[in-house]
């Protein structure tokens, strides 16, 4: 992981290279290479068990039988204290919105479709609106709740957003899948980060290879595996990724700036990225 970051100075002079840099950050994050592990934290396997137990009690849906995860299923080595999971284990339900046409009006409740989920957020400004009465007639599965995660599943697939309290009320149509995380206490931003990571995105694209109109099967999505750190580490990873992405944003705006300014920003990015690893090595040396 270190080498990827140390090679950056040669990389970052074009927008597409900053995009690659963002991908590299997500890649290192989900492999446990961005922040230090702490052996005193509750192992992720215990957190996973707690989610499954709560899910079985709340039983919105009958929990799915989940196939055991073999070593061959794992797409990277993960640190001690982490556990591998399938999305079916941590979600109460993975479903999608209504299929029937809805009435559109000038003032009403937003209908979020695939095109309204972009750049990590829900873009309500461009959403069509439906009458309150039509909205009220929809079922629960069409009305995501705070803490759920949306994923575009038709056409331009795999774009994600976390549902927040201030987004309500709104509804989704069939081009948007929703992960119900009602029994799950994990950090939503870590889960989103995993969905946005190159590994998950590649698997999603592989499953749609050779199809004219790309489409994610929610059954396939539920079976996909991902690495899960302890809760406290999830939060540290998110904070670290936020800091690095903010530096990427500054790099992006500085592409018009001088080479010297860019160099300073890159040095800041490297310092931020490599800090915990260096600290770890010093501890190990003592």
N, C-alpha and C positions, 0 to 999 in steps of 0.2 A: 504494500500500500504506500509505503514511504516513497518508493521510486516514482510512482505515478505523480505524487505531489512535487517531488524535486525536479521533475522534468517540465514543470509548468512554465518557467520563464521563457522557454523557447516556443511555447504553445500559443500564448495568449495575446495575439494581436488582431484576431478577427472574431466577429460575433459567433460564428459556428464553433470556434475553438472554446469560447466561453461556455457554450452549450455543452461541449465535451467535458469541460471542467466541472460543471454542475453534475453531470452524470457520474464523473469520477468521485465526487463528494458523496453522492447517494450510495454508490457502489461500496465505498469504504465504510459508510455508516452502517449498512446492513450486515457487514462482515465483522463488526465489532472492532474496527481499526481506528475509530476516531476519538474515542474516550477510554479512560482507564476502567478496568473492571474492579469491583469491590467484593471480595469473597464473603463479607459480612451480610450482604443483601440477600433477601429471600430469593432462593433460586426460582427461575422462571417457571419451572415445572409445577411448583406449588401454586403460583398465580394462575396457571392454566387449569389446574385441577379445580380451583375455587370457581372459575368462570363456568366450567362444565357442570359443577354441582348446582350452582345458582340457576343455570339454564334448565337443568332437569326439574328443579322445583317450580320455576316460573312457567315452564312448559307452554309457551305460546304455540310452538310447533313441537311435534315429537322429535327429540334430538336424532340426527342422522347417525347411522352406523358409519364410523370413520375407519378407513383402512389404516393399519399401522404404517408408520413412515420408515422405509428401509434406508440404509446408508446411500444406496444408489439414487434415491429420490432427492437427496440434499445437494443443492448446487454450490455449496461452499463449506469450508470448515468453520465452525463457530466456537466462540470462547466457552470456557467452563462457566456453568451457572445459567447458560442459555438453553433453550429447548426449541425443537422444531415442531411446528403445528400446521394443521390445515385450516383454511378459512372456515370450513364447516364447524370446527371445534369452538371457535370463539364468537361466531355469529348466531343470533337466534333464528335468523331467516335471511336468505339472499333472494330477493325477488325483484320485480320491476313494475313500472307504472301501467296505467290503463291503455287499452288497445282501441277502444271505440272513439270516434271523433267527438270532440267537445265543442260546445258553442263558444265563440270568441266575442268579447265585448270590449268597449272602451275603458270601463272601470270594473275591476273585479279581482279575482285571486290569480296569481301568476301560475302559468303552466310551464314547468321547467323541462326542456327537451335537451337532447345531446348537445345542441349548439349553444345552450346557455351554461354549460359546464365547461369552463376553460381557464387556463392559467391558474389552476388550483382553487378556483372559487366559482360561486354561482353568480351568473351575470343576469340580475333581474331586470335591468334596464331594457333588454332586448326580448324579454319574455312576453308571449301572448297572455291575455287575461280571460278568465272564464267566470260566469256569474256565480255568486255565493251559493245559490241553490244547487247548481250543477256540482259544485265542489263538495257540498254536504252529502250528495248522493254517492260520492265515490267511496271505495272501501279503504280500510286502514293501510293496505299495501301501497296505495297511490299517494299517501300523505306521510312522507318521511318525518322523523322526529329528531330533536337535537341530539347530537352524538352519533347519529347514523352517518355512514359514508356513501356518497353517490359515486357511481362509475358509469361512464358512457359506454354503451354496449353495442350500438349499431353505427355503421359508417366509420366515423373517426372514433376508434375505441380506446378505452383505458385512461381517459381523462378523469380526474377525481376532485371531489370537494367534500369538506366536512359540513354537516348541517348544524347551524348555530340557532340558539333560541330566537334571535332577532330576525331570522329568515321566515319564521312562520307567519301566517299560513301560506302554503304553496302545495302544488301537486306535481307529480311527474308522469310522463307518458312512457310507452314501452321502450323508447330508445335509451332510457336511463335505468340502470340497475341500482338497487339500494341494499346495503349491508345493514341489517338491524343489529345494533351492538348494545341492546338494552340490558343484557346480563354481564356486560364486559366492562371491567374497570381499567383496561389498558389505555395508554396515552394515544388518543386518536391521531395525533400528529405523527407519532411513530408509525402507526398502522398505515397512514396515508403515504408516509415516506417509503414504506416497503412496496406499496402498490405502484408508486411513481418510479421505483428503482429500475435500472436497466434490466435486471434479471426477470422481474415480474412482467415488465412490458414486452420483453423478448418472448417469454412463454405465451403470453396472450396473442402476440402476432403469429407465432408458430402455429397456434391452433386455428388461425384463420387463413393459413397459407393457401393460395390458389383459388380463393373465393372472390367473386367479383365485388360483392358488398360485404365488407367486414362485419362480423357479428360475434359477440362473446356469448358462449353458453354459460348460464349461471351455475349449471351442474359442474362444468369444468372448473369454473372459478372457485367453487366451494372445495374442490379436491386439491387445489394448488397448495404447495407447501411453502413455508417461509420461516426464517429464524426469528426467535423471540427472546429478547433480553429481559432481565428482571425489571420491574416497574421503574425503580429509581434510575436505572441506567437508560431506560427508554427516554426519560425526561432529560437526562444529560446529553444524550445523542441529539435530541430535537434542538436543544439550546445551542449545541455546537454547530449543527447543520444551519440553523438560523443565522448564526454569526458568519459562517463561511459564505452562505448565499447572499448576505448583505454586502460582503466584500465583492462577490461576483457582480452584484448590481452596480457597485461603484466602478468596477473595472469596465463594465459594459458602457456606462455613461462616459468613462474616460477614454474610450477608444479614439475619440476625436482629440484627446489631449496629447501632450508631448510624451515621448518615450520615457523621459525622466520621471514624470508623474506616474506613469503606468508601472514603472519599475518599483516605485515606493509602495504602490498598492499591492503589487505582487509580493513584495517582501512582507507586508503586513499579513497577507493571506497565508503565506508559508509559515510565518511565526505562529499565527492562530492555529493552523492545521497541525503543526508539528509539536506544539507545546506539550500536550499530555504525554506523547510518546517519549519525548526527551526526559520529562519528569519521571516517567516509569523506569527508564533505563538508569537514571541516577539512583533511584531507590534500589533497583536490582544490584547496582554496583556496590552500594553500601552493604 
